[in-house]
Amino acid sequence: MTLAADLWAGSADLAAAAREHPFVTGIADGTLPRERFAGYVAQDAFFLEAFARAYALGVAHSRDRATLESFADLLAGVREELRLHDGYAARWGIDLAAVRPAPATLAYTEFLLATAALGDVGEVAAAMTPCMRLYAHLGQALVPRATGPYREWVDTYADPGFEELAATLEALLDRLAAGTPAVRRAYRRAMELEVAFFDSAWRPGGSVGGQ
């Protein structure tokens, strides 16, 4: 088993918690209140800008051309996600420039940026992989039953191109990292923060999981 597969399997409980979260199931069946999804889009756009900066730090810290090019390709993928959010914002009147990050959003972005700035590239890959793998997993799990106004969101993450990006990051993780306690903590913490992000979107103003 690869390191990426081992870490994913070790967080199967958190993946299930995300997949079965009422926010996520509400996206799948179209029953999620629009105002909650709009709030999520605004927070996720703020998060994705930080995610892009973390990829940029990965580019800066790359020790070889292959790693640099992989991080650059992943950064381009985030730009596509941001365009999706821009589309929702334009249609629904969301002012992304006025977003005030929620505690759960700040907890996640500060964790990612601190890891990207201070950790080695293996730890950076470990901290960033859960977001990509979890969203690819959710898209693929939800697409057979997705209906309603959020089908575009599901289709984005179920797309083979997004799976390819997730696999690219997992390949980086396998190549750059060892199964050290620091790497395992970074991966697990990112998974915890993913679930906390959905909690925050479902119950705005709620507490941050794991803190």
Backbone as a chain_set.jsonl record, in Angstrom:
{"seq": "MTLAADLWAGSADLAAAAREHPFVTGIADGTLPRERFAGYVAQDAFFLEAFARAYALGVAHSRDRATLESFADLLAGVREELRLHDGYAARWGIDLAAVRPAPATLAYTEFLLATAALGDVGEVAAAMTPCMRLYAHLGQALVPRATGPYREWVDTYADPGFEELAATLEALLDRLAAGTPAVRRAYRRAMELEVAFFDSAWRPGGSVGGQ", "coords": {"N": [[0.841, -1.189, 0.0], [0.555, 2.213, -0.852], [1.891, 5.254, 0.634], [0.077, 7.404, 0.475], [-2.348, 6.034, 0.077], [-2.432, 4.575, 2.447], [-2.621, 6.631, 4.389], [-5.07, 7.772, 3.66], [-6.786, 5.578, 4.091], [-6.461, 5.397, 6.833], [-7.904, 7.538, 7.707], [-10.523, 6.959, 7.227], [-12.771, 7.117, 8.813], [-13.206, 9.871, 9.099], [-13.595, 10.592, 6.445], [-16.009, 9.271, 5.959], [-17.608, 10.653, 7.777], [-17.639, 13.176, 6.556], [-18.842, 12.546, 4.086], [-21.375, 11.734, 4.89], [-22.339, 13.936, 6.113], [-24.812, 16.356, 6.967], [-24.729, 18.755, 5.513], [-23.397, 18.028, 3.159], [-24.988, 15.901, 2.188], [-27.242, 17.375, 1.742], [-26.429, 18.96, -0.391], [-26.262, 16.954, -2.319], [-28.928, 16.001, -2.637], [-30.228, 18.298, -3.217], [-31.597, 19.756, -1.28], [-30.35, 21.479, 0.451], [-30.418, 24.548, 2.131], [-30.398, 27.572, 0.305], [-29.076, 29.855, 1.31], [-27.202, 28.78, 3.038], [-25.532, 27.388, 1.331], [-24.597, 29.521, -0.191], [-23.157, 30.916, 1.763], [-21.189, 29.029, 2.262], [-19.887, 28.967, -0.261], [-18.725, 31.522, -0.3], [-16.956, 31.335, 1.919], [-15.395, 29.201, 1.058], [-14.178, 30.203, -1.201], [-12.443, 32.07, -0.05], [-10.862, 30.262, 1.38], [-9.747, 28.787, -0.783], [-8.115, 30.658, -2.02], [-6.057, 30.852, -0.143], [-5.213, 28.219, -0.288], [-4.175, 28.167, -2.852], [-1.995, 29.877, -2.453], [-0.494, 28.281, -0.756], [0.175, 26.201, -2.498], [1.802, 27.723, -4.174], [3.92, 28.241, -2.453], [4.806, 25.657, -2.271], [5.789, 25.357, -4.87], [7.906, 27.188, -4.687], [9.543, 25.95, -2.813], [10.301, 23.651, -4.038], [12.528, 21.033, -4.933], [13.308, 19.98, -7.285], [12.726, 19.844, -10.84], [10.5, 18.313, -11.63], [8.874, 18.213, -9.351], [8.354, 20.939, -9.031], [6.886, 21.446, -11.411], [4.667, 19.816, -10.994], [3.434, 20.969, -8.703], [2.864, 23.445, -9.855], [0.993, 22.719, -11.834], [-1.065, 21.843, -10.165], [-1.691, 24.208, -8.876], [-2.814, 25.596, -11.023], [-5.148, 24.127, -11.251], [-6.562, 24.925, -8.963], [-7.208, 27.499, -9.706], [-9.196, 26.988, -11.579], [-11.207, 25.981, -9.896], [-11.738, 28.3, -8.433], [-12.877, 29.849, -10.425], [-15.313, 28.533, -10.724], [-16.522, 29.218, -8.293], [-16.604, 31.972, -8.647], [-18.53, 32.067, -10.63], [-20.865, 31.167, -9.295], [-21.011, 33.249, -7.435], [-21.476, 35.485, -9.067], [-23.981, 34.841, -10.156], [-25.588, 34.686, -7.903], [-25.267, 36.977, -6.455], [-23.169, 37.26, -4.562], [-20.726, 38.85, -2.704], [-17.577, 38.328, -3.006], [-15.287, 39.685, -2.33], [-15.847, 40.855, 0.046], [-15.804, 39.01, 2.027], [-15.706, 37.766, 5.314], [-13.641, 35.736, 7.045], [-14.718, 32.739, 8.625], [-14.268, 31.221, 11.918], [-13.631, 28.456, 11.523], [-12.712, 28.475, 8.919], [-10.464, 30.155, 9.09], [-8.917, 28.615, 10.861], [-8.244, 26.444, 9.244], [-6.962, 27.629, 6.997], [-4.803, 28.942, 8.214], [-3.426, 26.794, 9.301], [-2.667, 25.423, 6.93], [-1.063, 27.353, 5.571], [0.95, 27.856, 7.451], [2.134, 25.322, 7.558], [2.975, 25.071, 4.898], [4.824, 27.13, 4.792], [6.721, 26.54, 6.757], [7.129, 23.788, 6.981], [8.624, 20.782, 5.544], [8.65, 19.794, 2.04], [7.36, 17.347, 1.862], [5.673, 17.289, 4.113], [4.076, 19.437, 3.424], [2.739, 18.412, 1.159], [1.344, 16.373, 2.472], [-0.383, 17.842, 4.105], [-1.992, 19.078, 2.233], [-3.093, 17.176, 0.546], [-5.48, 15.838, 1.624], [-7.722, 17.589, 1.145], [-7.987, 17.568, -1.667], [-8.244, 14.783, -2.255], [-10.492, 14.122, -0.701], [-12.542, 15.741, -1.804], [-12.633, 14.79, -4.436], [-13.438, 12.195, -3.852], [-15.976, 12.711, -2.677], [-17.348, 13.918, -4.832], [-17.42, 11.776, -6.694], [-18.848, 9.917, -5.213], [-21.306, 11.152, -4.857], [-22.358, 11.792, -7.368], [-24.027, 9.828, -8.726], [-26.537, 10.2, -7.579], [-27.106, 12.874, -7.49], [-29.082, 15.763, -7.624], [-30.964, 18.705, -8.545], [-30.194, 22.175, -7.605], [-27.457, 22.167, -7.124], [-26.006, 20.58, -8.727], [-23.95, 21.239, -10.493], [-21.771, 21.725, -8.809], [-21.297, 19.143, -7.776], [-20.692, 17.778, -10.176], [-18.32, 19.062, -10.893], [-16.43, 18.088, -9.046], [-16.633, 15.408, -9.438], [-15.548, 15.056, -11.874], [-13.283, 13.526, -14.183], [-10.924, 14.974, -14.608], [-10.509, 16.32, -12.2], [-10.067, 14.194, -10.493], [-7.665, 13.361, -11.576], [-5.986, 15.48, -10.815], [-6.057, 15.145, -8.029], [-4.81, 12.658, -7.857], [-2.308, 13.355, -8.832], [-1.323, 14.956, -6.747], [-1.291, 13.061, -4.713], [0.655, 11.349, -5.735], [2.865, 13.022, -5.532], [2.974, 13.211, -2.733], [3.593, 10.527, -2.098], [6.118, 10.373, -3.24], [7.622, 12.384, -2.023], [7.374, 12.271, 0.749], [7.761, 10.558, 3.893], [6.384, 8.082, 6.108], [6.218, 9.552, 8.609], [5.647, 10.637, 12.047], [5.027, 13.424, 11.962], [4.144, 13.836, 9.33], [1.912, 12.154, 9.298], [0.357, 13.386, 11.271], [-0.126, 15.862, 10.048], [-1.697, 15.142, 7.826], [-3.941, 13.943, 9.049], [-4.865, 16.08, 10.602], [-5.637, 17.9, 8.608], [-7.787, 16.479, 7.492], [-9.541, 16.49, 9.692], [-10.063, 19.225, 9.799], [-11.368, 19.58, 7.395], [-13.862, 18.332, 7.878], [-14.705, 19.99, 9.965], [-15.015, 22.336, 8.528], [-17.282, 21.809, 6.947], [-19.085, 21.503, 9.06], [-19.125, 24.143, 10.024], [-20.243, 25.459, 7.844], [-22.748, 24.325, 7.854], [-23.747, 24.995, 10.364], [-23.534, 28.006, 10.879], [-21.22, 30.005, 12.658], [-20.627, 28.101, 14.5], [-18.557, 25.93, 16.587], [-15.062, 25.081, 16.074], [-14.097, 21.986, 14.918], [-11.988, 19.684, 16.633], [-10.562, 21.486, 18.124]], "CA": [[0.0, 0.0, 0.0], [1.315, 3.453, -0.883], [1.675, 6.12, 1.787], [-1.172, 8.143, 0.28], [-3.457, 5.115, 0.317], [-2.422, 4.249, 3.872], [-3.135, 7.781, 5.129], [-6.499, 7.875, 3.342], [-7.469, 4.502, 4.806], [-6.417, 5.71, 8.244], [-8.886, 8.584, 7.99], [-11.807, 6.54, 6.653], [-13.85, 7.602, 9.687], [-13.468, 11.271, 8.787], [-14.172, 10.616, 5.1], [-17.415, 8.891, 6.103], [-18.29, 11.764, 8.446], [-17.86, 14.205, 5.541], [-19.784, 12.046, 3.082], [-22.701, 11.614, 5.496], [-22.665, 15.191, 6.774], [-26.057, 16.904, 6.395], [-24.432, 19.755, 4.495], [-23.031, 17.33, 1.921], [-26.162, 15.193, 1.669], [-28.146, 18.409, 1.234], [-25.961, 19.29, -1.737], [-26.573, 15.847, -3.227], [-30.352, 15.893, -2.976], [-30.752, 19.608, -3.581], [-32.414, 20.336, -0.215], [-29.577, 22.421, 1.26], [-30.888, 25.929, 1.962], [-29.529, 28.358, -0.571], [-28.226, 30.777, 2.053], [-26.073, 28.037, 3.595], [-24.59, 27.128, 0.244], [-23.974, 30.803, -0.539], [-22.148, 31.171, 2.782], [-20.087, 28.088, 2.008], [-19.149, 29.417, -1.444], [-17.91, 32.665, 0.093], [-15.862, 30.865, 2.772], [-14.516, 28.317, 0.298], [-13.358, 31.05, -2.074], [-11.362, 32.572, 0.806], [-9.977, 29.127, 1.626], [-9.027, 28.397, -1.993], [-7.026, 31.604, -2.259], [-4.96, 30.419, 0.722], [-4.747, 26.943, -0.834], [-3.322, 28.529, -3.985], [-0.731, 30.394, -1.919], [0.267, 27.14, -0.247], [0.776, 25.565, -3.678], [2.886, 28.584, -4.634], [5.052, 27.966, -1.569], [5.332, 24.369, -2.706], [6.626, 25.644, -6.046], [9.129, 27.867, -4.245], [10.386, 25.038, -2.032], [10.583, 22.438, -4.813], [13.955, 20.759, -5.084], [13.575, 19.488, -8.634], [11.786, 20.378, -11.819], [9.265, 17.525, -11.649], [8.053, 18.672, -8.235], [7.918, 22.293, -9.378], [5.847, 21.404, -12.435], [3.458, 19.226, -10.412], [2.784, 21.989, -7.891], [2.334, 24.471, -10.76], [-0.231, 22.168, -12.426], [-2.09, 21.835, -9.118], [-2.089, 25.602, -8.702], [-3.728, 25.909, -12.122], [-6.424, 23.504, -10.931], [-7.26, 25.779, -8.0], [-7.764, 28.632, -10.466], [-10.453, 26.53, -12.163], [-12.192, 25.947, -8.815], [-12.115, 29.675, -8.115], [-13.8, 30.308, -11.475], [-16.62, 27.973, -10.374], [-17.055, 30.048, -7.226], [-16.926, 33.27, -9.245], [-19.792, 31.911, -11.342], [-21.935, 31.183, -8.294], [-21.084, 34.584, -6.846], [-22.092, 36.392, -10.038], [-25.394, 34.508, -10.31], [-26.335, 34.793, -6.652], [-25.022, 38.243, -5.796], [-22.255, 37.112, -3.425], [-19.557, 39.719, -2.814], [-16.455, 37.561, -2.476], [-14.271, 40.597, -1.798], [-16.26, 41.305, 1.373], [-15.901, 37.847, 2.914], [-14.994, 37.715, 6.594], [-13.477, 34.299, 7.279], [-15.229, 32.144, 9.852], [-13.201, 30.565, 12.688], [-13.216, 27.198, 10.906], [-11.939, 28.811, 7.717], [-9.159, 30.636, 9.528], [-8.149, 27.503, 11.423], [-7.737, 25.624, 8.141], [-6.004, 28.364, 6.166], [-3.59, 29.193, 8.985], [-2.712, 25.515, 9.356], [-2.05, 25.145, 5.628], [-0.003, 28.306, 5.244], [2.071, 27.621, 8.366], [2.805, 24.099, 7.123], [3.642, 25.341, 3.617], [5.94, 28.044, 5.0], [7.716, 26.042, 7.708], [7.358, 22.354, 6.855], [9.282, 20.364, 4.311], [7.667, 19.599, 0.973], [6.571, 16.161, 2.16], [4.606, 17.698, 5.029], [3.164, 20.281, 2.649], [1.893, 17.506, 0.378], [0.462, 15.666, 3.4], [-1.409, 18.767, 4.582], [-2.848, 19.524, 1.141], [-3.739, 16.051, -0.143], [-6.84, 15.488, 2.037], [-8.735, 18.396, 0.475], [-8.165, 17.089, -3.034], [-8.759, 13.422, -2.279], [-11.843, 14.082, -0.15], [-13.515, 16.306, -2.74], [-12.794, 13.82, -5.528], [-14.243, 11.102, -3.286], [-17.36, 13.16, -2.524], [-17.948, 14.076, -6.148], [-17.685, 10.465, -7.287], [-19.869, 9.235, -4.419], [-22.595, 11.834, -4.942], [-22.855, 12.051, -8.72], [-25.137, 8.994, -9.187], [-27.828, 10.595, -7.008], [-27.171, 14.326, -7.356], [-30.154, 16.446, -8.344], [-31.242, 20.028, -8.027], [-29.411, 23.355, -7.988], [-26.028, 22.056, -6.82], [-25.433, 19.528, -9.566], [-22.687, 21.729, -11.068], [-20.742, 21.503, -7.785], [-20.998, 17.708, -7.769], [-20.039, 17.423, -11.439], [-16.949, 19.584, -10.882], [-15.538, 17.233, -8.262], [-16.703, 14.059, -9.995], [-14.903, 15.074, -13.185], [-11.997, 12.816, -14.227], [-9.815, 15.917, -14.506], [-10.24, 16.593, -10.786], [-9.443, 12.966, -9.988], [-6.27, 13.375, -12.034], [-5.258, 16.4, -9.952], [-5.903, 14.503, -6.724], [-3.798, 11.608, -8.007], [-1.013, 14.042, -8.972], [-0.87, 15.354, -5.417], [-0.954, 11.832, -3.984], [1.948, 10.882, -6.24], [3.863, 13.874, -4.881], [3.057, 12.769, -1.343], [4.321, 9.254, -2.061], [7.508, 10.569, -3.642], [8.338, 13.363, -1.216], [7.181, 12.119, 2.189], [7.814, 9.266, 4.57], [5.283, 7.957, 7.052], [6.669, 10.044, 9.904], [4.552, 11.186, 12.865], [4.659, 14.765, 11.505], [3.356, 13.686, 8.107], [0.619, 11.577, 9.663], [-0.408, 14.413, 11.982], [-0.567, 16.872, 9.088], [-2.784, 14.579, 7.023], [-5.11, 13.767, 9.904], [-5.374, 17.391, 10.974], [-6.344, 18.447, 7.457], [-9.076, 15.793, 7.404], [-10.39, 17.031, 10.757], [-10.458, 20.581, 9.435], [-12.368, 19.459, 6.331], [-15.159, 18.076, 8.505], [-15.051, 21.21, 10.688], [-15.451, 23.321, 7.53], [-18.682, 21.49, 6.653], [-19.84, 21.842, 10.265], [-19.278, 25.583, 10.072], [-21.181, 25.844, 6.794], [-24.072, 23.845, 8.243], [-24.144, 25.73, 11.559], [-22.682, 29.196, 10.913], [-20.913, 30.472, 14.006], [-20.349, 26.977, 15.389], [-17.168, 25.756, 17.008], [-14.156, 24.401, 15.149], [-13.785, 20.647, 15.379], [-10.594, 19.341, 16.924], [-9.899, 22.531, 18.898]], "C": [[0.884, 1.25, 0.0], [1.041, 4.263, 0.378], [0.352, 6.873, 1.655], [-2.386, 7.262, 0.562], [-3.57, 4.751, 1.793], [-3.011, 5.396, 4.693], [-4.632, 7.972, 4.89], [-7.283, 6.81, 4.097], [-7.522, 4.791, 6.304], [-7.378, 6.801, 8.664], [-10.252, 8.248, 7.383], [-12.977, 7.022, 7.497], [-14.214, 9.045, 9.37], [-14.034, 11.427, 7.374], [-15.655, 10.268, 5.147], [-18.21, 10.006, 6.767], [-18.58, 12.892, 7.463], [-18.936, 13.769, 4.548], [-21.215, 12.019, 3.612], [-23.142, 12.892, 6.2], [-23.936, 15.786, 6.158], [-25.825, 18.012, 5.378], [-24.163, 19.092, 3.157], [-24.225, 16.58, 1.352], [-27.201, 16.188, 1.145], [-27.738, 18.924, -0.122], [-26.408, 18.213, -2.723], [-28.042, 15.829, -3.617], [-31.01, 17.242, -3.258], [-31.551, 20.309, -2.502], [-31.658, 21.343, 0.655], [-30.11, 23.831, 1.044], [-29.87, 26.774, 1.201], [-28.589, 29.263, 0.221], [-27.037, 30.067, 2.687], [-25.049, 27.727, 2.505], [-23.878, 28.412, -0.159], [-22.889, 31.152, 0.476], [-20.938, 30.287, 2.61], [-19.245, 28.548, 0.814], [-18.218, 30.57, -1.083], [-16.711, 32.22, 0.931], [-14.873, 30.017, 1.978], [-13.651, 29.108, -0.675], [-12.188, 31.632, -1.283], [-10.346, 31.46, 1.066], [-9.129, 28.81, 0.397], [-7.918, 29.382, -2.344], [-5.814, 31.254, -1.395], [-4.365, 29.104, 0.214], [-3.811, 27.197, -2.012], [-1.98, 29.06, -3.505], [0.137, 29.264, -1.364], [0.908, 26.361, -1.394], [1.955, 26.399, -4.184], [4.129, 28.413, -3.757], [5.664, 26.604, -1.878], [6.209, 24.511, -3.933], [7.965, 26.223, -5.591], [10.094, 26.927, -3.537], [10.758, 23.77, -2.787], [12.078, 22.278, -5.045], [14.315, 20.242, -6.476], [12.464, 19.956, -9.558], [10.46, 19.616, -11.812], [8.322, 17.976, -10.536], [7.5, 20.056, -8.524], [6.762, 22.254, -10.372], [4.552, 20.807, -11.891], [2.714, 20.243, -9.556], [2.184, 23.086, -8.768], [1.05, 23.995, -11.434], [-1.374, 22.176, -11.42], [-2.597, 23.243, -8.839], [-3.062, 26.026, -9.803], [-5.108, 25.304, -11.879], [-7.23, 24.318, -9.941], [-7.884, 26.977, -8.711], [-9.087, 28.235, -11.116], [-11.55, 26.453, -11.106], [-12.655, 27.36, -8.465], [-13.055, 30.246, -9.17], [-15.21, 29.765, -11.226], [-17.284, 28.851, -9.31], [-17.42, 31.441, -7.744], [-18.271, 33.213, -9.975], [-20.975, 31.911, -10.394], [-22.119, 32.596, -7.738], [-21.79, 35.56, -7.776], [-23.593, 36.133, -10.153], [-26.209, 34.83, -9.069], [-26.039, 36.064, -5.876], [-24.152, 38.158, -4.556], [-21.034, 37.992, -3.663], [-18.363, 39.013, -2.178], [-15.39, 38.457, -1.863], [-14.584, 41.032, -0.369], [-16.313, 40.163, 2.395], [-15.077, 38.048, 4.178], [-14.849, 36.242, 6.956], [-14.021, 33.857, 8.634], [-14.079, 31.488, 10.619], [-12.71, 29.264, 12.053], [-12.368, 27.436, 9.664], [-10.544, 29.272, 8.096], [-8.303, 29.512, 10.097], [-7.502, 26.685, 10.318], [-6.678, 26.377, 7.343], [-4.702, 28.628, 6.928], [-2.757, 27.923, 9.13], [-1.976, 25.25, 8.044], [-0.871, 26.066, 5.351], [1.193, 28.159, 6.176], [2.851, 26.38, 7.955], [3.595, 24.346, 5.843], [4.87, 26.226, 3.808], [7.073, 27.405, 5.793], [8.039, 24.56, 7.568], [8.151, 22.02, 5.612], [8.217, 20.015, 3.269], [6.819, 18.352, 1.184], [5.418, 16.475, 3.085], [3.594, 18.593, 4.32], [2.21, 19.41, 1.836], [0.905, 16.776, 1.278], [-0.669, 16.559, 3.881], [-2.412, 19.127, 3.491], [-3.603, 18.393, 0.452], [-5.159, 15.784, 0.325], [-7.93, 16.299, 1.348], [-9.028, 17.844, -0.92], [-8.782, 15.695, -3.064], [-10.185, 13.356, -1.759], [-12.857, 14.627, -1.147], [-13.696, 15.413, -3.969], [-13.669, 12.651, -5.071], [-15.709, 11.517, -3.179], [-18.04, 13.319, -3.877], [-18.33, 12.742, -6.762], [-18.781, 9.713, -6.528], [-21.254, 9.837, -4.641], [-23.193, 11.874, -6.336], [-23.981, 11.11, -9.151], [-26.505, 9.441, -8.685], [-28.005, 12.105, -6.904], [-28.284, 14.902, -8.222], [-30.219, 17.883, -7.839], [-30.19, 21.065, -8.357], [-27.911, 23.227, -7.792], [-25.34, 20.991, -7.66], [-24.09, 19.967, -10.175], [-21.528, 21.502, -10.096], [-20.319, 20.034, -7.786], [-20.236, 17.314, -9.024], [-18.586, 17.899, -11.477], [-16.005, 18.61, -10.188], [-15.611, 15.769, -8.674], [-15.959, 13.945, -11.318], [-13.577, 14.313, -13.153], [-10.79, 13.745, -14.126], [-9.484, 16.255, -13.063], [-9.614, 15.372, -10.126], [-7.972, 12.914, -10.379], [-5.425, 14.315, -11.178], [-5.029, 15.8, -8.568], [-4.825, 13.43, -6.782], [-2.404, 12.212, -8.171], [-0.462, 14.418, -7.602], [-0.516, 14.129, -4.576], [0.382, 11.26, -4.447], [3.088, 11.71, -5.66], [4.065, 13.451, -3.434], [3.873, 11.482, -1.238], [5.806, 9.441, -2.367], [8.295, 11.418, -2.643], [8.331, 13.075, 0.281], [7.427, 10.688, 2.631], [6.696, 9.256, 5.611], [5.671, 8.364, 8.46], [5.477, 10.51, 10.729], [4.098, 12.559, 12.391], [3.791, 14.705, 10.253], [1.97, 13.143, 8.43], [-0.253, 12.589, 10.411], [-0.951, 15.458, 11.017], [-1.753, 16.372, 8.272], [-4.067, 14.494, 7.847], [-5.716, 15.114, 10.282], [-6.138, 18.023, 9.822], [-7.705, 17.775, 7.289], [-10.038, 16.289, 8.478], [-10.92, 18.412, 10.387], [-11.436, 20.588, 8.266], [-13.76, 19.245, 6.926], [-15.629, 19.31, 9.268], [-15.561, 22.29, 9.738], [-16.91, 23.075, 7.15], [-19.569, 21.788, 7.854], [-20.14, 23.332, 10.311], [-20.279, 26.073, 9.022], [-22.614, 25.445, 7.142], [-24.639, 24.634, 9.413], [-23.256, 26.972, 11.666], [-22.495, 29.713, 12.328], [-20.608, 29.37, 14.973], [-18.879, 26.858, 15.693], [-16.372, 25.002, 15.966], [-13.827, 23.04, 15.709], [-12.309, 20.448, 15.623], [-9.858, 20.396, 17.713], [-10.611, 22.739, 20.216]], "O": [[1.846, 1.333, 0.763], [0.083, 3.996, 1.103], [-0.407, 6.968, 2.619], [-3.339, 7.697, 1.21], [-4.673, 4.632, 2.326], [-3.813, 5.159, 5.596], [-5.375, 8.297, 5.817], [-8.327, 7.103, 4.679], [-8.507, 4.469, 6.967], [-7.641, 6.972, 9.855], [-11.037, 9.142, 7.067], [-14.052, 7.305, 6.968], [-15.391, 9.406, 9.37], [-14.866, 12.303, 7.135], [-16.465, 10.89, 4.461], [-19.345, 10.282, 6.379], [-19.647, 13.502, 7.521], [-19.832, 14.544, 4.214], [-22.161, 12.256, 2.86], [-24.206, 12.924, 6.819], [-24.113, 15.721, 4.942], [-26.638, 18.195, 4.472], [-24.656, 19.552, 2.127], [-24.453, 16.621, 0.143], [-27.948, 15.881, 0.216], [-28.592, 19.289, -0.93], [-26.873, 18.518, -3.822], [-28.372, 15.661, -4.791], [-32.213, 17.311, -3.507], [-32.135, 21.36, -2.765], [-32.262, 21.994, 1.508], [-30.244, 24.272, -0.098], [-28.662, 26.695, 1.428], [-27.428, 29.424, -0.154], [-25.977, 30.669, 2.86], [-23.842, 27.797, 2.739], [-22.679, 28.392, -0.44], [-21.82, 31.631, 0.098], [-19.801, 30.726, 2.786], [-18.016, 28.518, 0.88], [-17.063, 30.598, -1.507], [-15.587, 32.662, 0.696], [-13.664, 30.098, 2.193], [-12.512, 28.725, -0.943], [-11.065, 31.682, -1.785], [-9.137, 31.675, 0.986], [-7.924, 28.588, 0.518], [-6.894, 28.99, -2.904], [-4.675, 31.345, -1.855], [-3.152, 28.902, 0.279], [-2.785, 26.532, -2.156], [-0.941, 28.734, -4.079], [1.361, 29.294, -1.494], [2.048, 25.911, -1.281], [2.984, 25.849, -4.577], [5.254, 28.438, -4.256], [6.874, 26.414, -1.765], [7.252, 23.865, -4.035], [9.024, 25.8, -6.054], [11.311, 27.08, -3.642], [11.45, 22.906, -2.248], [12.793, 23.243, -5.315], [15.492, 20.087, -6.802], [11.406, 20.403, -9.114], [9.402, 20.224, -11.974], [7.117, 18.105, -10.751], [6.321, 20.321, -8.293], [5.766, 22.954, -10.191], [3.463, 21.233, -12.274], [1.495, 20.37, -9.668], [1.111, 23.604, -8.459], [0.112, 24.778, -11.592], [-2.515, 22.477, -11.77], [-3.787, 23.447, -8.596], [-4.029, 26.74, -9.535], [-6.122, 25.894, -12.253], [-8.453, 24.399, -10.058], [-8.975, 27.415, -8.347], [-10.004, 29.052, -11.198], [-12.696, 26.814, -11.376], [-13.842, 27.582, -8.228], [-13.935, 31.043, -8.846], [-16.193, 30.458, -11.487], [-18.464, 29.183, -9.419], [-18.424, 32.02, -7.329], [-19.047, 34.167, -9.949], [-21.979, 32.577, -10.651], [-23.244, 33.074, -7.59], [-22.606, 36.368, -7.333], [-24.386, 37.07, -10.236], [-27.378, 35.203, -9.164], [-26.511, 36.219, -4.75], [-24.367, 38.9, -3.597], [-20.383, 37.891, -4.703], [-18.159, 39.088, -0.967], [-14.665, 38.028, -0.965], [-13.706, 41.516, 0.345], [-16.816, 40.344, 3.504], [-13.913, 38.445, 4.126], [-15.857, 35.564, 7.155], [-13.81, 34.517, 9.651], [-13.026, 31.223, 10.04], [-11.509, 28.995, 12.044], [-11.424, 26.694, 9.391], [-9.557, 28.839, 7.503], [-7.099, 29.458, 9.845], [-6.346, 26.278, 10.437], [-5.617, 25.829, 7.045], [-3.619, 28.545, 6.35], [-1.527, 27.973, 9.087], [-0.797, 24.894, 8.05], [0.197, 25.61, 4.942], [2.334, 28.319, 5.743], [4.082, 26.374, 7.996], [4.733, 23.896, 5.708], [5.85, 26.094, 3.074], [8.246, 27.684, 5.542], [9.107, 24.118, 7.992], [8.333, 22.861, 4.732], [7.029, 19.95, 3.583], [5.675, 18.302, 0.733], [4.305, 15.99, 2.88], [2.394, 18.513, 4.586], [1.003, 19.65, 1.83], [-0.249, 16.578, 0.896], [-1.796, 16.093, 4.049], [-3.562, 19.449, 3.793], [-4.643, 18.628, -0.162], [-6.01, 15.515, -0.523], [-8.971, 15.743, 0.999], [-10.188, 17.677, -1.297], [-9.73, 15.448, -3.809], [-11.008, 12.62, -2.304], [-13.924, 14.039, -1.322], [-14.807, 15.297, -4.487], [-14.53, 12.181, -5.814], [-16.593, 10.747, -3.554], [-19.184, 12.899, -4.05], [-19.432, 12.588, -7.29], [-19.551, 8.962, -7.126], [-22.257, 9.124, -4.618], [-24.411, 11.979, -6.481], [-24.851, 11.554, -9.9], [-27.524, 9.106, -9.289], [-28.965, 12.569, -6.288], [-28.409, 14.569, -9.401], [-29.604, 18.228, -6.83], [-29.386, 20.876, -9.27], [-27.159, 24.089, -8.245], [-24.233, 20.555, -7.346], [-23.194, 19.141, -10.348], [-20.431, 21.131, -10.512], [-19.127, 19.723, -7.794], [-19.241, 16.593, -8.945], [-17.722, 17.218, -12.029], [-14.911, 18.338, -10.682], [-14.747, 14.975, -8.302], [-15.764, 12.84, -11.824], [-12.82, 14.444, -12.191], [-9.744, 13.345, -13.613], [-8.317, 16.457, -12.724], [-8.724, 15.509, -9.287], [-7.132, 12.471, -9.596], [-4.283, 13.996, -10.848], [-3.944, 15.928, -8.001], [-4.017, 13.306, -5.861], [-1.423, 11.637, -7.698], [0.722, 14.222, -7.327], [0.449, 14.156, -3.814], [1.152, 10.744, -3.637], [4.148, 11.175, -5.335], [5.199, 13.347, -2.965], [4.747, 11.368, -0.378], [6.651, 8.741, -1.81], [9.49, 11.2, -2.441], [9.187, 13.577, 1.009], [7.315, 9.742, 1.851], [6.137, 10.3, 5.947], [5.473, 7.6, 9.404], [4.405, 10.756, 10.177], [2.9, 12.843, 12.41], [2.813, 15.443, 10.135], [0.97, 13.621, 7.894], [-1.466, 12.638, 10.204], [-2.097, 15.891, 11.143], [-2.712, 17.114, 8.055], [-5.136, 14.916, 7.405], [-6.936, 15.273, 10.283], [-7.189, 18.625, 10.041], [-8.684, 18.451, 6.972], [-11.222, 16.487, 8.206], [-12.084, 18.726, 10.634], [-12.251, 21.504, 8.153], [-14.721, 19.902, 6.523], [-16.812, 19.648, 9.23], [-16.44, 23.071, 10.101], [-17.691, 24.021, 7.042], [-20.688, 22.274, 7.69], [-21.266, 23.739, 10.599], [-21.063, 26.987, 9.279], [-23.568, 26.13, 6.777], [-25.836, 24.915, 9.468], [-22.32, 26.988, 12.466], [-23.448, 29.846, 13.095], [-20.352, 29.633, 16.148], [-18.052, 27.583, 15.138], [-16.938, 24.36, 15.081], [-13.337, 22.925, 16.833], [-11.473, 20.985, 14.896], [-8.661, 20.251, 17.965], [-10.2, 23.583, 21.013]]}, "num_chains": 1, "name": "protein.A"}
